[in-house]
């Protein structure tokens, strides 16, 4: 069974940090790009960051560039999203997803359940 388990969300004060984890199983992890997306109430889902070990690339949205960092541990089939200098506008449910192509794919193949990040002022 394909699983993408997002965890690490919680409540943090503005300016603080959180690290999200995405534990993957049930598919060839090394062959997939793993992306983080987020969706806030009343807003559309947006891509946040993505890593492709196969292609050797990382991608970030302009809103998080320089503040967030994505990394992966292939031995553990886990991708992390280190979030620093958090802002209230970062508040959202964060989802990890996998695609068997590249980070810029229009549609991803597998999605996790999401983890809630709340940034207070």
N, C-alpha and C positions, 0 to 999 in steps of 0.2 A: 504494500500500500504506500502510495506517495504521501509523504507528510512534510510539511514545513511549519515548524513550531516556533512562533515568535514569542519572545519573552524579554523581560527587563524594563518594561514600561513602569511608570509610576508618577508620583507627584514630585516636582522639583521646582525650586525657586528660580526666577529669571537670573541668568548668568551662571547657573549651575550646569552640571553635566550628568548624562546618563549613558549607559552602554546597552544597546539592544542586541539580542542574540537571535539567530535564526538557525535552528537545528533541522537539517534536511535528511531525509531517508527515502528509500524506495525508487530512486532513480540515479543514474550515473552523474553524481555531483560534479565531477571535474569537467564534464562536457557541457555544463549549463552555466549561463550567466545568472547571477542572483541579484535581484534588485530590491530596494526598499521603496515603498510607496506610502503615502499618508493621505488621510481623508479627514477633514474637519467637518463638523456639522454645517450643513448648508453649502458646502463647497464640493467641487468635483475632486476626484482622486488625482493626485499629482505624483510624478516620479521624484524621488529624493536623491537616491544614490544607487549605483550599480557597480558590480565587479564581474569581470570575466577573466578568470585565470587562463583559460585557453587562448584568448586573444591578448592577454596582458594589458587590459585596459580597466580604468575606473571612470565613472561619470558621476557628476553632481549637478543638481539644479542650482541655478544662480542664487537662490535664496539661502542655500546652506553651504555654498562653496566657501571654504576657509574655516568653517565651524564644525562640520561633520566630516568624519572619515570612515570609509568602509574598508573592511579587511576580511580575509577568509582564512580558515584553517582547514585545508582539504583533508587532513588526517582525521579530523573530527567531524567532517561534513557540516561545518558551522560557519556562518557569516555573521560578522559583527557590524554594528553601526555605532561608532563613538560620536556622541553628540555633545558638543561643548558650546559655551556661551549661549545657552538656550534662551529663547525669547517666548513671550506669551503666544505669539503667532505660530510657534512650532507645535502648539497643542493640537493633537489629532490622534486618531488611531493609526498606528504604523503597521503596515503589512510587508511581509517579505514574499517574493515571488521568484519563480524560476522559468527560464526560457532557453530552449535548445537552439539558440542562434546567437544573437548579440544583444547588448543592453538596450539598443535603440529600437528593438522590435516593437511593433505596434500592439501586439498581443502576447501575453505571457501564458505559459502552459500550465503552471501550477501556482496556487496561492495558499498562503497560510491564513490563520484565523485573525491575526492582528493582535497588537498589544497597545494599550492606551497610554499615551504620554500627556501629562498635564503640566503646563508651566505656569506658575503663578507669579504675580508681580510683587 
